[in-house]
Amino acid sequence: MTPEETVRTYFDSWKAKDFDRLRAILADDVTFTGPLGKANGADECRAGIEGLSAIVTDVVVRQRFVDGDDVLTWFELHTTEAGPLQTANWSHVHNGKVDRIQVTFDPRELLR
């Protein structure tokens, strides 16, 4: 898969709550950094996404930008706790697996 296809699989799997499929495209040593926490390793990353999914009602991808092995996805995160959160997700893909994820959004509505 290309980096774009790998990241598309990440989002499609997350949206479908297919966490086994999502785990399959994460590198064992993937790192995640975002406004709500950090995760080290594929199992910890999967657990974090799976936990967040309990309040996620939709993930609407608005745009995806690709630069070699780097993929930036701009999306709306819909949750039961807050209105749509405009979110940027930068993923790095190495050997067909996501090995770095950095996410940014304004978490204030979720933290109330």
N, C-alpha and C positions, 0 to 999 in steps of 0.2 A: 504494500500500500504506500501511496505517497504520504507526506506529512499532512496534507490537507484531508485526505481520506481517513487517516488515523484519528485526527482531531474530530472529524465529522462522526466517526464511530463513537468516540468518547461522548459527544453530546447526544447522539441518537440513543446510545445505551443508557445514559443518565436519564433522559426523558422517558424512556420505556421502563425504567427501573430494573434493567437487566444488568445487575451488578457483576455477574460472572463474566459477561461479555466485556464490560467496562474494565474489569480487573485484567483481562487477557491482553489489553493494549497498553497497560501500564508497565513500565520497566520496574524490576524488583527494587531498584534503588531510587525511585521517583521521589522528588521533593515537592511539597505544596506549601505555598505561603499565601495567606489571604487575610482580610480584616477580622475574621472570626477565629483564626488559628493557623497552626502549622501542622504538617504531617510529614513523616519520614518513612519511606517504604510503601510498597504497593498495597499491602494489607491495611495499614493505617490510613492511607489516602482513600481507599475504598470505604472503610468504616466511616470516615468523615463525610464523604459524599452520600453514603447510604443514610447516615443520621440526619443530614440536612434535608434529604428527600422527604422526610416525614412532614415537613411544612411546605415543600415546593409543590405548587399546583401546575406550573408550566415553565418552560424554558424556551424563549422565542429568540432565535438567532436572527439578528438584523444584518450583520455583515461579517465577512471573514477575509482577512488579509494574510497572504502567504509570502514569506521571504526565505527561500531555501528551507531549512529545517525548523524555522520559527513560524508559528501560526498565531495570529491575534484574532480572537473572536469577540465581537461586540454583541451582547445579548441582553434581553430583559429577563430578570429573575422574578417570577410571580410566586408569591407565598401566601399562606393563610394569615401571616403576621403583619404584612406591609404591602403597600402598593407595588407596582412593578419597579424593580431596582435596576437601574442602568448599570451594566457590569462589563468590565473588560477582562478577558482571560487570555494570558500569553502562555502558550505551550511550546516547549521545545521537543522535537521528535528525533530520536537517535535509533538507527537500526529498526525502524518500524514501530517503535514503542515511545510513548510519552515519558520523558524522564525529568522534566521540570515544568511546574505549573505555578504561575503567579496570577492572582486574581485581585482586582480592586473594584470597590464600590463603596458608597456611603452607607454604613451599617446602622446609622442612628435610629431609623424606624424599627429595625429588628430588635434593637437593644432596649426599647422602651418597655 
